[in-house]
Amino acid sequence: MMLAPVVHILPLTTIRRERTLPVPGRVLVRQGQKVAPRDVIAEAAVTPEHLLLNVPRSLGVSQKDAETLIQRAVGDEVSEGDLIAGPVGLTRRVLRAPVAGEIVLIRDGKVLLEVDTPPQELRAGMAGIVADLIADRGAIIETIGALIQGVWGNGRMEFGLLQNKLESADGKISSDQIDVSLRGAVVLGGYCDDPKVLRNAADIPLRGLVLSSMAAALVPLAAKIPFPILILRGFGFQPLDVASFKLLTSNQNREISVNAVAFDRFSGTRPEVVIPLSSASDPPTPMETEDFAVGQKVRLVRSAEPNSMGTVEQILEYPAVLPSGLRAASARVSLENGGTVTVPLANLEILT
């Protein structure tokens, strides 16, 4: 039986997420420690940047004169605005350090400045407990709460109070719904096809934007927005599924974490919303993959069907012949609108 990717829409589950640095660094937390979304759990030194200051060009002098005008030596540490060379001429022109750093080379009238770069910080991303440490890289954060996964994200992570602007599952968000009263909030909206919505949200700014669907033409703009944008259903108009709609709208004014990581079909990583909740017990951690089976709730992907959700009615014993003429392992799916379709297993995702 073919393993299927799983999309989680769960009102209460145990969520464990690995948070790691891209390079070796220093872990700053201990096992069992409580963390908030913005807590730094690890940090690493990054490759320093260098800035070449051209003294002859900046001061309008010859290379020979520039060498006599340089007021610094190799090894000097400078702050932003410190004098590097000059003054020269009637206007007493000078060259100052544009940023803080250390002078690592002076040659041919040019000054090479190694720029101070802060360490790369890794934040927890969600409230929870440090369940385990990953040596020199980070930690595994565990929390109990609701989990809603989507299909596209712009690669950013943030948290804030959830504010609902979605009155019905098939609603559309408009620019006049995004006002200054939402500053610092994560907003739930419907279908978005207006770039003004994203620009208004960035001007306020919001902490995050969770949409049911979005026009594909807005992807380049959404990718540049400085806070997370997460698409739950896909591109083009697609109403939000009933389960996600009820779960999100019922948690108005709760603090949520939005991780708009890019969807990776091979690793199973998906953009997601986490809503920390209290529980008297420890609910199980959801499976990331499982076998297809009759009765499972599924979502169709890469399909022209207007309704993309349904229930597996039958796993076909033999590969089905598709309209393209190819044969593929397939299932009969009963759609929510009452129709039935035959779909390749590769084009199905299990909803939990």
N, C-alpha and C positions, 0 to 999 in steps of 0.2 A: 504494500500500500504506500502511496506517495505521501511524504510529509508535507504539511501545509503551513504557511506563515499564519500567525495568529494576530488579530487586531483586538486589543483589550478595551472594553467599555465596562468597567467594574465599579460598583458602588462602594465596595470595601474589600481591600486585598492588602497583602504585604508586598511592599515594593522595595527591591534591592537594586541599587544602581552603582556601577563602578565609575569612579571619577579619578582620572589619571592625567598626569602631565605628559606632554609630548616628548620630553627629554628627562633624564634623571635629575632629581632635585632633592628637596628636604621636606619630609612629612611633618606637619605642625600639630597634628591632633593625636589623641590616644584612643585605643579601643574602648568602646563603651561611652565615649564622650557625646553629649548632646550638641548638635550644631544647628545653626540657622542658615537659611539659603545663602546669605552673603558672607558667611564665615569663611576665611581663607584656611584651607586644610593642607595645602602644600605650596611650595614655591620653588622656582628654578632660575638660575642665572641664565640670561640670554646673551647671544652673540652681540658684542658692542657695535654700535654704529660709528661711522667716521664721517667727518665733514671737512672738506678741503677749502681753506680760506685763501683766496688769490689776492695777495696784498697789492701787487702792481696794478691789477685791474681795478681793485676797490678804491685805491688812493690816486690813481692816474699818474703813477711814477714808473721809472725804469726798474728792472729787476735789481740792478746794483743799488739804487737808492732805497728800494724796498727792504733790502737786507739790513740797512742801517737804521731803518725806521721801526723794525720789529722790536717790541719792548719785552718779549717773553723768551723763555728758554725751554728746551725739551724737558719734560717732567713737571712743568708748572701745572698746577690745577687752577682753573679759572671758573668764575661764576658768570651767569648770564649778564652781559653788559660790561664786563671787565675789558680794559684796554688791551688790545693785541698789538696794534701798530699805529704810528703817528705821534704827534700831529704833524701836518704838512700844509704849506700854502697859506695864503692870506686868510682863508676861512677856517684854518686849523682843522683840516679833515682828519678823522681818525677811523680806525677799524676796531669794532668791539666784538666780543664773543656773542654770537647769536643765542647760544645755549651753554649750559654748564658742561665742563668736561676736563680732559687732561691733554696737554700738548704732547704728542708722541713723535712728531717729525717736523723739522724746519729745513727746507731746501729750495733753492732757486726762487727765493722770495715768497714761497708758499708755506702755509702753516696747516698741518694736519691735526685736527682736533678729534680725540676719541670721546664721543658723547656719553654722558652718564645715562644709563638705561636702567630703570627699575626692574627688579626681578619679575618674572612672569608668575602671576598668582593664580591658583586654582581654587575656586569657590565650591562650597558644598552643593549649591544648586537647588536644594530642597531641605526643609526642616526634617530632622531625624536623629538617629543614633549612628555613630561610627561602628559598624558591625565587624569590620576587619580592616587591617592595614595592608597596603601594597608597598613593599619596600622601595624607597627612593622614588616612588611614582604618585601615590595618593591613597585612596581609601574606598571602601564600599560603604555607602550610606543606606540605611534602612529606615523606612517609615511605614506606618499603616494609614491607609486612606483610599480615596477614590482615584481611579486611573482611567483617562480617556485618551486614546491614541489617534493620531491623524495620518495624513499622507504626504504633507509637504511643510517644510519650515525654512526660515531664512538663516538658520545657523546660530541664533542668539539665545540667551537664557536670562530669565528675570523672574521676579515674583511680585505680587501685589494683591490688593483686594479686588475680587471679581465683581464687575458691574455689568449687568445684563441690558443689552439693547436689542435683544432678539425676542419679539413678541410671539412669533409663531415659527415652526420648524422651517417653513418655506419663506421666511422674511428676508428682506434686503436692507443692508445698512446704507445710510445716506450721510453726507458730509455735515448736515445740520445736527445730527445726533452726537457729533464729536465736539464737545465744548470744554471750556476750562474747568468745569466742575469735575471732570474726569482725570485731572492731572494726577499722575502717580498710580492710576488704576490699571487693571487688566480688563479689557472690554470684550464681551462676547457679542459678536454680530453675525449677520446672515451672509448672503451673497454680496460680494463687493465687485463692482465694475467701474468705479469712479476713482481716479487717481487723487482727487481732492480729499477723499477720506483718509488716505495714507499720509498725505502732506499735512492735513490738519492734526492728525494723531501725532506726527513727529514734532510739530510746532508746540504742542501743549506742554510737555510730551506725555504720552502714555507709558506704562510699564510693559504693556503687551497687548496684542490683538489676536483674538481667537475667532476665526471665521468658518462658517460652514463650507463655503466655496468662494472661488475668486476667478475673475477673468484672467486667462493666461497672459494677456498683454501686460498685466501689471507686475509680472514676475521680476523684471529688471529693477523696477522701482522698489518693490517689496524687499529685494535682496540688499538694498542700500539703507533701508530704514534702521536706525540704531537700536531698536528694541525688538523682541521676538514677535514674529508673525507666524501663526500656525494655521494651516488649512486642514480641516477635519475630513472633508469628503473628496474634494478634487477641484478640477478646473472646469469653467463653464458652470452654468446654474445647476446646482444640486442641493436640494433641501437637506437639512440636518436630520439624521435618523432619530426616531422617537426616544430611544434609550439615552443617547448623548444629550438631547434637548432637555429631558426631564432631569438628568443628573446634574447638568451644568446650571440650569435656571434655578434649581432648588438649593444651590449653594451660593446664591447672591450674598455679597459682603463677607465671604470667607476669604482668607488668604490662600492663594494658589501659586504654584510654581509652574512656569511655562518653559519647557525645553524644546526649542524649535530646531533641533538637530536635523540634519538631512536624512531622509529615509534611505536605508541601505537594505535591500532585499536579501543580500547574502548573509549579513550579520544579524538581521532581524531588528536592528535599531530603527526606531520610529520617533518622529516628533510627538510630544505628549504633554498632557496637563496632569499634574499631581495635586490633589486636594488633601492635605493632612487631616485626619479625623481620629478621634479617640475611640478606643475599643477595649472591651473587657477581656477579649481573647486575641490570639494571634492568628488571623486568617492566613490561608496558604499562599505561597508565592505562585503566581500564574505561570503556566507553561508558555514558552515562546514558540514552540512548534508542536504539532500533534498530527495523528493520522486522520484522514477524512473518514467520516462515518455518517450513516443515515441519521437524520434528525438535527444535524448541526446547523446553526445559523451562519450564513455565509454572505460575503459581499463579492460581486463580480468586478473584476478589474479588466482594463483594456477591452471594454465591451460597449457596443452601440445601444444596448438595451436602455430604455428611458428609466426603468426602475432597476437599481443595482443590488438590492438586498433580497434574500429569500432563505429557504430551508432546503437542505439536501434531501431529496425524495428517494434517490436511488444512485448507487455507485455502479456504473455499467461494467459488466463482466468483461467485455471485449472493447478495444479501442473504437471510438466512434469516428465515422467519416465526417469531416468538417466541410463547410461550404468551399473552402480552398482546395479540397481534394486530399488534404493531409489526414492521417489517422492519429488520434491522441486519446490517452486515458481521460475519461469524461464522467460527468455526473448529471443526473436530471435534477434540476433545481426548481422548486415551486416559489415563484416570486411573490412579494407582498401584495402586488396588484392583482393576484389571482392567476397570472399566466404561468406557463411551464416552459423552460428552455433547457437545452443540452449544452453544457459548458465544459471546456477542457479543465482538468484539475489545476493546471498551471495558471489558469485565469481566475482562480478562486482564493479568497482569504477567509479564514474562520473568524467569526466574531464571538467574543466571550463576554 
